[in-house]
Amino acid sequence: MNSNEKNTALYEKMAAEQDTFRDWLKSQSPEEVLNHAYEYTIREDIVMAMEVLELTDAQAQALLDSPSPLADVYRHFEKLETGYMDVIRESIEERANEMHRVKEEQRAAPLYPHSAAYASEHGEMAQYRASLQASLACKEAI
């Protein structure tokens, strides 16, 4: 068996292992399924990575020799320190910054987006009046 065939065989073995895991999950209670949601997702990602990953003969054979290569790789991954939480934190910060930027742009715009009642309730009558004056000036210019 050449390297390409070994990689294909390994992918198929891992995919079958994931199918068995999925079938087992389907027979579990919703709470148990939620307990394994992270594991299921990571295992899916491992199988997806194996579609394109080209291991050496020795690497592919070592995993093929395992009765459950997908579970072995998952257990190894689970122990690693990854930057996953850093990515989550960065995503939160980037989204918050983007939302703040949009809010600031809207605040700087001469048009007030709310009603007079809303402006009165929120102490924003000055912005409302400035917007109204800008709208009237625009109307007169047209």
N, C-alpha and C positions, 0 to 999 in steps of 0.2 A: 504494500500500500504506500503510495507516494504522499508527500506532505499535504498536497491539496485534498486528496481523498481522506486523509486523517482529520484534517480540519473540518471537512464536510461531515464526516462520521461523528466527530465530537459535537458539532453544532446540532446534528439530529438527535444525539443522545441527550444533550442538555434540553432541547426543545421538548422531547418526550418526557423528561423528568419534570419540566415545568407544567406540561399538560396534566400529569399525574397529580402534581401539587394543586393545580387549579381545580381539578375534579374533587380532590379531597376538601378544598376550601368551600366549594359549592354545597357540600353536605354538612357544613358546620353552621352553628348558630350565628346570627348577625354580629353578636358581640365577639365571638371567636374570629370571625372574618376580619373585623376591625383590628383585633390584636395582631393579625398577620398582614395587614395592609402594606406596611413599610417593606416587610420581607418580600411580599409578592411583587411590589414595584421594582425593587432592586434586582430581584431574580429576572424579571422581564427585561430590565436594562442589560443585564449580563448576557442573556440570550441574544438580544439585539446587537450587542457589541460583537458577539461571536459570529454574526453573519458576515462581517467584514474583516475581522481580525485574522491575520495569518500567523499562526504559531509555528515554531520550528517543529521538526519531526519529534524531537525528544520531548518538547513541551506538550504537544498534542497527545503523544503516546502516554505520557505520565497522567494526564487528565483522563484519557480513555481507559486507563487501567483502574481508575477509581469506580466503585459501584455507583457513586452519586457525585459526579464532577460539579454539577451546578450548586449543590448544597455545600460542597467543599469550598468553591470559590466564594459563595455568599458568606460563609463563616469567616473566611479570611478577610473579606471586605469589611465585615461588621466590626472587626478588631482595629481597622485602620483609623488613623486620625485624618479626617478629610476636611476640606475647606467648605463643606456644605453649609454649615451655619454661618460662615462668613459671607457666602453668596446670598443667603436669606437676609442677613442684616444689611448688606449692601443694597439689595433689592428694595427693602423697606425704606432705607434712607434716600435712595434715588427717587422712588415714587413720591415720598413726602416732599422732597425738594422740588420735584416737577409740579406737584399740586400747589405748593407754596408759590412758585414762580407764576403759575397761571393766575392764582388769586391776586398776586401783586400786580400783574398786568391788567387784570380786570379793575382793580382798585385805582390804577393810574389812568384808566380810560375815562373820558369825560362823561360817558353815559352810565347812569346809575341803573342797575339791572332789576331793582325791586320797586314796589309801590310806595306811595307816600306814607301809608299806614305802617308798612314795614320799616321804612326809614325813621319814622317817628318813634316807634317802639325800640329801635336799636341805636338811637342817638346819632343817626346819620342824615339828618335833615340838610346839613350843609352840602353834602355830596349830592343829595337828591335835587336841591335847588340849583346847584352848579350844572347838573345834568339837564335839568329842565331849561335853563338859560341857553345851554349849548344846543339843545334840540330846537328851541325857538329861533336862535340865530341861524341855524342850518335851514329851517323852514323859510325864513325871510330871504336867505341867500338864494334859495331855489326859486 
